[in-house]
Amino acid sequence: MLQRSSKRPQQQLSLGRRLLRDRVLLLFALPGCALIIVFHYVPLLGNVIAFKDYQPFLGITSSDWSGWANFGVIFNGDPAFLRALKNTLILTCLQSIFVFPAPILLALLLNSLFSERIKRIAQSILYLPHFMSWVIVVALFQQMLGGSGLLNNYLRSHDLATINIIGNSELFHVLLTSQIIWKDTGWATILFLAALSQIDSQLYEAASVDGASRMKQLWHVTLPGLRGIIILLFILRLGDSLTVGFEQIILQQQAVGRDVSEVLDTYVYNNGVLGGAWGVAAAVGLVKGVVGVILVLTANKVAHIFGEQGVYQR
């Protein structure tokens, strides 16, 4: 005779029982959820002023509706907006080409170090710039590369021609990209180093036994192990692709002028906060956010087509 299984099928708990079971974890998560709701989701309601002739002394509810009038700077091709969009796209391309791969290359370099002590010291040094504010970073670059900085003083002392870097509009985009690489590359290596530590060492041993060189091991073992985190971070980067650093740029905008330094974020600030065109600034900010969402969803869909998980599963 067949014996009945002593195990009973596990019954699915009701929502109330699951909430009661996980009440401690939910209480721990409550402050974080409240913070996100108050400072991230509630302010989204303020985007309604993009469709209004907003006047601060009247308030949002009492201001007159203006329909799509505030979006005219986008649809009609306002020269100031187009200039800000052009500079934003240029910086986005530079950051995608040079800034995004930098932590990957640095993580691979640090991972190749055999001495753990040297690796920890190098990591600690490389992490430090991330904790500096942009005010300090910009001041340091001015002290090093400015007209009276260390570089030009050295050139003068040796009767050499000085180099105009700070305040040079032609080098401004390159300067911004260099500052970001110096400040954030070390900190961004954390995720890639964590991913590298999860790669099975037996894969390297097997590749070595098969006669694979260090470069082939990098190409066939290391990079495939990093592919998931690289795709995930690149998709998230697309969501912020039109955000290229407000504080960093606004601190240096006066030195080079708006023609090369005006981006969408500073356009919103200069026209909204300083210029009083609140509705126009809100319209530009709203379109920028919508474009970011579309880019993330599209890139995530492409990742699913190629068999990657992306930001979320299908």
Residue pairs with C-beta under 8 A, 6 or more apart in sequence:
13 21
19 26
46 60
46 282
47 282
47 285
47 286
48 60
49 60
49 63
49 278
49 279
49 282
50 70
50 71
50 279
50 282
50 283
50 285
50 286
51 65
51 66
51 67
51 68
51 70
51 279
52 60
52 63
52 64
52 65
52 66
52 70
52 279
53 63
53 64
53 65
53 66
53 69
53 279
54 60
54 63
54 278
54 279
54 282
55 63
56 278
66 279
68 75
69 279
70 279
70 280
70 282
70 283
71 283
71 287
72 78
73 80
73 81
73 280
73 283
73 284
74 81
74 283
74 284
74 287
80 262
80 267
80 271
81 267
81 284
83 258
83 259
83 262
84 262
84 263
84 264
84 266
84 267
85 264
87 173
87 260
87 261
87 262
87 263
88 242
88 244
88 263
88 264
90 173
91 173
91 176
91 177
91 244
91 245
91 263
92 241
92 242
92 244
94 173
94 174
94 176
94 177
95 177
95 180
95 244
96 237
96 241
98 177
98 181
99 177
99 180
99 181
99 184
99 185
100 233
100 234
100 237
102 181
102 185
102 188
103 184
103 185
103 186
103 188
103 189
103 192
104 192
104 226
104 230
106 126
106 185
106 186
106 189
107 189
107 192
107 193
107 196
108 192
108 196
108 218
108 222
110 119
110 122
110 123
110 189
110 193
111 193
111 196
113 119
113 122
123 186
123 189
123 193
125 186
126 185
126 186
126 187
126 189
127 186
127 187
128 186
129 137
129 182
129 183
129 184
129 186
129 187
130 183
130 184
130 186
130 187
132 140
132 183
133 247
134 183
134 245
134 247
134 248
134 251
135 247
135 251
137 179
137 182
137 183
137 248
138 179
138 248
138 251
138 252
141 166
141 175
141 179
142 149
142 166
143 149
143 150
144 150
144 151
145 151
145 152
145 163
145 165
145 166
145 175
146 152
146 165
146 166
146 167
147 162
147 164
147 166
147 167
149 166
151 163
151 165
152 162
152 163
155 161
155 162
155 163
156 162
165 171
165 175
166 175
166 252
166 255
167 255
167 256
168 175
168 256
169 256
169 257
169 259
169 260
172 252
172 256
172 260
172 261
173 260
175 252
176 244
176 245
176 248
176 249
176 252
179 248
180 245
180 248
191 229
191 233
192 226
192 229
195 225
195 226
195 228
195 229
196 222
196 225
196 226
198 225
199 221
199 222
199 225
203 221
203 225
204 217
204 221
207 216
207 217
207 220
207 221
208 217
212 220
227 308
228 308
228 309
231 303
231 308
231 310
232 309
232 310
232 311
234 299
235 296
235 299
235 300
235 303
235 310
235 311
236 296
236 311
238 292
238 295
238 296
238 299
239 292
239 293
239 295
239 296
240 292
241 292
241 295
242 264
242 288
242 291
242 292
243 264
243 265
243 288
243 292
244 263
244 265
245 265
246 263
246 265
246 266
246 269
249 261
249 263
249 265
249 266
250 266
250 269
252 261
253 261
253 262
253 266
258 266
258 270
262 270
264 284
264 285
264 288
267 281
267 284
268 281
268 282
268 284
268 285
269 281
271 277
271 280
271 281
271 284
272 278
272 280
272 281
272 282
273 281
275 281
296 311
299 310
300 310
300 311
300 312
303 309
303 310
304 310
304 314
